[in-house]
Amino acid sequence: MPKRSILMFSRNKVWTGYTFSILLLLTAFTLGVTVGSVQVPLTQMLNIFAGAITGNRESLDPMFSSIVLDIRFPRVVLAALVGASLAIAGASFQGLLKNPLADPYTLGVSSGASVGAVATIFLGLTIPGLGSFTLPVISILAALITLVIVLGFARMVEKSMKMETIILTGIIFSSFLGSILSLMIALTGDELRQIINWLLGSVSMRGWEYIRLIAPFFVIGALLLFWNARELNAMAFGEERAQHLGVNVQRRKFVVLASGSLLTGAAVAVSGTIGFVGLVVPHMVRMVTGSDHRHVLPLSILNGASLLILCDLVARTIVAPTELPIGVITALIGAPVFGLILIQRRKERRG
């Protein structure tokens, strides 16, 4: 096939990916707002949003208006931000470590963020001047420290830092951090229900306050990763090759790792531990559009948001009126995908 034809085919795949992803996000958003114990007609939803924008809410049905604007819309927005944060963090970790098995969950970053968040709740910590932002800040710091320890320990075990070694180290540290979480839960008094509900993973009844907590960290983390998309592409060919291309590898690695930890910590702080989003979404995106991070990162944001909105919809409707933890739904999807990726990589190595 001529080079020009290959380039055109590649561009068509990318733009098809963007079109599909945007349509999927719009569909997920519509379903997330309209479907539930009370069905909201699509026309009613559009009228409510139009009334909210224009300030003319007098003619709107107060029940539907309250359901859409006060309950479902903020829930859908929070789910989108959490899913987008975890997905782009997973894409950056996979690109940097050159392995599709890397994500915040398998590297132990989510567990570290969970320990930081639970410790904040358990000890009632408040950093002067930060107020409610104490929770995400401590969660982010704990996520970053955990990632540094995991990578440092993996390097001690094996200087080549094979991905299997890093993931095994991440699993070991996740187990250790899980025992710390169990200890804090065992010692918890009045905060027990709050911590248990938080650990199960949910975006239920969190409202605009939680959106304000995650939004600035999402914007900063995503912009930093977009800024380093070309460098991630260069580092995919190896650190030495990237240095020859003029990339400051050590600085870029730190920025990518810090940005991924920032996104993961903020997401975990507002929603609890939700696994496998950062594993499944970037893998699916790369299968469709290739490995160019200039497209993988934004497409991961779009599809991560869609996935978590739809998982949350399933979690609150499949056994209604009872709500399942959203982490259960993502694990049911992610665990088999993780197994399939692992089998595929084994076959590629033997072949």
C-alpha positions in Angstrom: 0.0 0.0 0.0 1.4 3.5 -0.9 2.6 5.6 2.0 0.0 8.3 1.2 -2.8 5.7 1.3 -1.5 4.4 4.7 -1.5 7.9 6.1 -5.0 8.6 4.9 -6.2 5.3 6.3 -4.6 6.2 9.7 -6.2 9.6 9.7 -9.6 8.2 8.9 -9.3 5.7 11.8 -8.4 8.5 14.2 -11.3 10.8 13.1 -13.7 7.8 13.2 -12.4 7.2 16.8 -13.2 10.8 17.8 -16.6 10.8 16.1 -17.6 7.5 17.8 -16.2 8.7 21.2 -18.1 12.0 21.2 -21.3 10.3 20.2 -20.8 7.6 22.9 -20.2 10.3 25.5 -23.4 12.3 24.4 -25.4 9.0 24.6 -24.0 8.1 28.0 -24.7 11.6 29.3 -28.3 11.5 28.0 -28.9 8.0 29.5 -27.3 9.0 32.8 -29.6 12.0 33.2 -32.9 10.5 31.9 -32.8 6.9 33.1 -33.5 5.9 36.7 -36.2 5.1 39.3 -38.0 8.1 37.8 -37.8 8.3 34.0 -37.2 11.9 32.7 -38.4 12.4 29.1 -35.7 13.7 26.7 -37.7 16.8 25.8 -38.1 17.5 29.5 -34.4 17.2 30.1 -33.6 19.6 27.2 -36.2 22.1 28.5 -34.7 22.0 32.0 -31.2 22.7 30.7 -32.5 25.5 28.5 -34.4 27.0 31.4 -31.3 26.7 33.7 -29.2 28.5 31.0 -31.7 31.3 30.4 -32.7 31.6 34.0 -36.4 30.9 33.1 -37.2 28.0 35.4 -40.7 29.0 36.5 -42.5 27.0 33.8 -40.5 23.8 34.5 -41.9 20.8 36.5 -40.2 21.2 39.9 -39.9 17.5 40.5 -38.1 16.8 37.2 -36.0 20.0 37.6 -34.8 18.9 41.0 -34.0 15.3 39.8 -32.0 16.6 36.8 -30.2 19.6 38.2 -29.7 18.6 41.8 -29.2 14.8 41.7 -28.4 13.3 38.3 -26.6 16.0 36.4 -23.9 16.5 39.1 -23.6 12.8 39.5 -23.0 12.3 35.8 -20.5 15.1 35.7 -18.6 13.7 38.7 -18.6 10.2 37.1 -17.3 11.7 33.9 -14.5 13.5 35.6 -13.4 10.4 37.7 -13.5 8.1 34.6 -11.6 10.6 32.5 -9.0 11.1 35.2 -8.4 7.4 35.7 -8.3 6.7 32.0 -5.8 9.4 31.0 -3.7 8.4 34.0 -3.7 4.8 32.9 -2.8 5.9 29.3 0.2 7.9 30.5 1.5 5.1 32.8 1.1 2.6 29.9 2.9 4.9 27.5 5.7 5.7 29.9 6.3 2.1 31.0 5.6 0.7 27.5 3.2 -1.9 28.7 -0.6 -2.1 28.4 -0.9 -3.8 31.8 0.1 -0.7 33.7 -2.7 1.4 35.3 -3.2 3.2 38.6 -4.9 0.1 40.1 -2.2 -2.5 39.1 0.7 -0.2 40.1 -0.7 0.3 43.6 -1.2 4.0 43.1 -5.0 3.7 43.8 -4.3 1.9 47.0 -1.8 4.5 48.1 -4.3 7.3 47.4 -6.9 5.3 49.3 -4.7 5.1 52.4 -4.1 8.8 52.2 -7.8 9.6 51.9 -8.9 7.2 54.7 -6.2 8.5 57.0 -7.5 12.0 56.4 -11.0 10.9 57.3 -9.8 8.6 60.2 -7.6 11.3 61.8 -9.9 14.2 60.9 -6.9 16.0 59.3 -7.3 19.6 58.0 -4.4 21.5 56.5 -4.6 25.2 57.3 -5.6 27.2 54.3 -6.8 24.2 52.3 -10.0 23.4 54.1 -12.0 20.8 52.1 -9.0 20.4 49.6 -7.1 18.7 52.4 -8.6 15.3 51.3 -7.5 15.4 47.6 -4.1 16.9 48.4 -3.1 14.2 50.9 -4.6 11.5 48.6 -2.4 12.9 45.7 0.7 13.0 47.8 0.1 9.4 49.1 -0.4 8.3 45.5 2.8 9.9 44.3 4.8 8.5 47.2 3.4 5.0 46.6 4.4 5.1 42.9 7.9 6.3 43.7 8.3 3.5 46.3 6.9 0.8 43.9 9.3 1.8 41.1 12.2 2.1 43.5 11.6 -1.3 44.9 11.1 -2.8 41.5 14.5 -1.4 40.5 16.1 -2.9 43.5 14.7 -6.3 42.6 15.6 -6.1 38.9 17.6 -3.3 37.4 16.0 -3.8 34.0 12.6 -3.1 35.7 10.6 -5.6 33.5 6.9 -4.7 33.6 6.0 -8.0 35.3 8.3 -7.1 38.1 6.7 -3.6 38.5 3.2 -5.0 38.4 4.1 -7.8 40.9 5.6 -5.1 43.2 2.5 -3.0 42.8 0.3 -6.0 43.8 2.6 -6.6 46.9 2.3 -3.0 48.0 -1.4 -3.0 47.3 -1.8 -5.9 49.7 0.3 -4.2 52.3 -1.6 -0.9 52.0 -4.9 -3.0 52.1 -3.8 -4.3 55.5 -3.2 -0.7 56.7 -6.7 0.2 55.5 -8.1 -2.8 57.4 -6.3 -1.7 60.5 -7.8 1.8 60.3 -11.2 0.4 59.7 -10.9 -1.9 62.7 -10.0 1.1 64.9 -12.7 3.3 63.5 -15.6 4.4 65.5 -18.3 6.7 64.2 -16.6 7.1 60.8 -16.9 3.4 60.0 -19.9 3.7 57.7 -18.4 6.7 55.9 -15.1 4.9 55.3 -16.7 1.6 54.1 -19.1 3.4 51.7 -16.2 5.5 50.4 -13.9 2.4 49.9 -16.5 0.6 47.8 -16.4 3.3 45.2 -19.3 5.5 44.3 -20.3 8.8 42.9 -23.7 8.8 44.6 -25.0 11.8 46.5 -21.7 13.7 46.2 -22.9 16.9 44.5 -21.2 20.0 43.2 -18.9 20.2 46.2 -17.0 17.1 45.0 -16.9 18.3 41.4 -15.2 21.5 42.6 -12.7 19.3 44.5 -11.6 17.2 41.5 -12.0 19.7 38.6 -8.9 21.8 39.1 -6.7 18.8 39.6 -8.2 17.2 36.5 -7.5 20.3 34.4 -3.9 20.6 35.6 -3.1 16.9 35.3 -4.6 16.6 31.8 -2.9 19.7 30.5 0.5 18.5 31.8 0.0 15.2 30.0 -1.2 16.8 26.8 1.9 19.0 26.9 4.1 15.8 27.2 2.3 13.8 24.5 5.1 14.1 21.9 7.7 13.2 24.6 5.6 10.1 25.5 5.7 9.1 21.8 9.5 9.6 21.7 10.0 7.6 24.9 8.0 4.7 23.5 11.1 3.9 21.3 13.4 3.8 24.4 15.0 6.3 26.7 18.3 6.5 24.7 16.5 7.2 21.4 14.4 9.8 23.2 17.5 11.5 24.5 19.0 11.6 21.0 15.8 13.3 19.9 16.3 16.0 22.5 14.0 14.9 25.2 15.0 15.5 28.8 13.9 12.0 29.8 14.3 12.3 33.6 12.3 15.5 33.9 9.6 14.3 31.5 9.3 11.0 33.4 8.8 12.9 36.6 6.2 15.2 35.1 4.2 12.3 33.6 4.4 10.2 36.9 3.4 13.2 39.0 0.5 14.1 36.6 -0.8 10.6 36.6 -0.6 10.5 40.4 -2.3 13.9 40.6 -5.2 12.6 38.5 -5.5 9.3 40.4 -5.3 10.8 43.8 -8.0 13.4 43.1 -10.2 10.8 41.5 -9.8 8.4 44.5 -10.4 11.2 47.0 -13.9 12.0 45.6 -15.1 8.5 44.5 -13.2 5.9 46.4 -11.3 3.0 44.8 -12.5 2.2 41.3 -10.3 -0.3 39.5 -9.5 -1.2 35.9 -10.8 2.0 34.2 -7.2 3.1 33.5 -6.4 -0.4 32.1 -9.4 -1.1 29.8 -10.0 2.3 28.2 -6.4 3.1 26.9 -6.1 -0.5 25.6 -9.3 -0.2 23.6 -8.3 3.2 22.3 -5.0 1.9 21.1 -6.6 -1.0 19.3 -8.7 1.4 17.3 -6.5 4.4 16.6 -2.9 3.3 17.2 -0.4 4.5 19.8 0.1 8.2 19.1 -0.4 9.8 22.5 -1.6 13.1 20.8 -4.8 11.1 20.2 -4.6 8.4 22.8 -4.8 10.9 25.7 -7.9 12.9 24.6 -9.7 9.8 23.4 -9.0 8.1 26.7 -10.6 11.1 28.4 -13.8 10.9 26.3 -14.1 7.1 26.6 -13.2 7.0 30.3 -15.9 9.5 31.0 -18.4 7.4 29.0 -17.4 4.1 30.6 -17.9 5.3 34.1 -21.2 7.1 33.4 -22.5 3.9 31.9 -21.1 1.7 34.8 -22.7 4.1 37.3 -26.0 3.8 35.4 -25.8 0.0 35.6 -24.8 0.1 39.3 -27.9 2.1 40.3 -30.5 0.4 38.0 -29.6 -3.3 37.7 -30.9 -4.2 41.2 -33.0 -1.0 41.9 -33.8 0.4 44.3 -30.6 -0.9 45.8 -27.4 0.6 44.4 -24.3 -1.5 43.8 -20.8 0.0 44.3 -19.5 1.2 41.0 -16.2 -0.5 41.6 -18.0 -3.9 41.4 -19.2 -3.1 37.8 -15.8 -1.9 36.6 -14.1 -4.9 38.1 -16.5 -7.3 36.4 -15.5 -5.7 33.1 -11.8 -5.0 33.8 -10.7 -8.3 35.3 -11.5 -10.4 32.2 -9.9 -7.8 30.0 -6.8 -7.8 32.2 -6.6 -11.6 31.8 -7.0 -11.4 28.0 -4.3 -8.8 27.7 -1.9 -10.9 29.8 -2.6 -14.0 27.6 -2.1 -12.0 24.4 1.3 -10.7 25.6 2.4 -14.2 26.6 1.5 -15.4 23.1 3.3 -12.5 21.4 6.5 -13.3 23.4 6.4 -17.0 22.6 5.8 -16.2 18.9 
